[in-house]
Amino acid sequence: MRLFHVQNDRFLELEALPAELPAQGFVWISCTQTEFGQRVAAVQEKLQAWAGGQLVDLHISDLLNPQLPSHFDYTSWYDLLVFRRLGSALLEAAPDESAAPRPPQRALATVATSPVGFVIFDRVLLSVHPGDCQVRDFFAERLGRLAQGAADYRGNARLPQSPADLMLRMVNHMVDSYLELRRLLSRELGALQQQLLDPRSRFADWPQLLEARNLLTLLEDVCEDQRSAVQEWLDALEEWPPAESAPQQRERELLRVRSRDVLEHVERVLSHVRRLESSAESAVQMHFSALGHRTNNIMRTLTVLTAIFLPLNLITGIFGMNFDALPLIHSATGFWVAFGLMLAVGLGLAAFFWRKRYLSSRQ
């Protein structure tokens, strides 16, 4: 468990839960699911003393549930947002664009998500992360740099002014990882589609293609849950009591702007995943259409060859009859006459079918 005190221009890490809230700023309590389960009684006691209310038992179960989808809930004294983030293994395994392409299954098999829970009080933020989550350490380092006067690469030049502000920054960071995933998925699915549509290859990776489609369906479900959660947070934000001062009103407007930005990012990821699903489905349909077209070409060629050799078989059958008075049977030039006749018929039929484009690869 890590504890931080965030103020206008100060960001301090605390060694233990303070007896009382600081006079200014807010407190950020960050812990893993295991730590939260072990110290939930102490956290509940401090929340009661600081904010006048504890976490509902059902919400505690939600924060400890590793399979919980993204969702939003609220009480009269706090808001609860659960947001699923990408696993660290995928982010670390993301390939460089200049590197050689990898087999598609290596990247697609590493996609996994896990929930991050946020409990937003007026002056307290409680975040519950999975054990391998790097979001907490990332933001602890970033906010430390901001406190020293260095703007981060996103242009944020000030520390969060409220627990909701910090929560939205962390959620936006998690959504950005999904935006980075789009390039990786496009690259890997593009490799599968090229192999699928290559006329010289015998595509046999149907289990991998099915896995990729199942992955896109999973990501679509995750993004839809995320969009619903952020939209419900926006609706709840509109129902907050009116601001008591101009700075507070400005802070509310900034929260709405950040929330809409997060929602727009989630919708971008969702629309891209749906386009990839449609592209994969179209590639499968094109594969079967091309396969059917090649089969038709093969059958047409075999039919034309049969039509060419059928008259030759007829001529051969006639001259193979067991009759003594058959024309040309006793002539020295009979064989050459029959051979020439068969050759002329064969070439004539071949030329006819070629003119009709029955033997041409161009239709």
Summary of the structure (lengths in Angstrom):
residues: 363
radius of gyration: 35.4
end to end distance: 70.3
largest distance: 125.7
contacts: 1027
relative contact order: 0.09
helix: 59%
strand: 12%
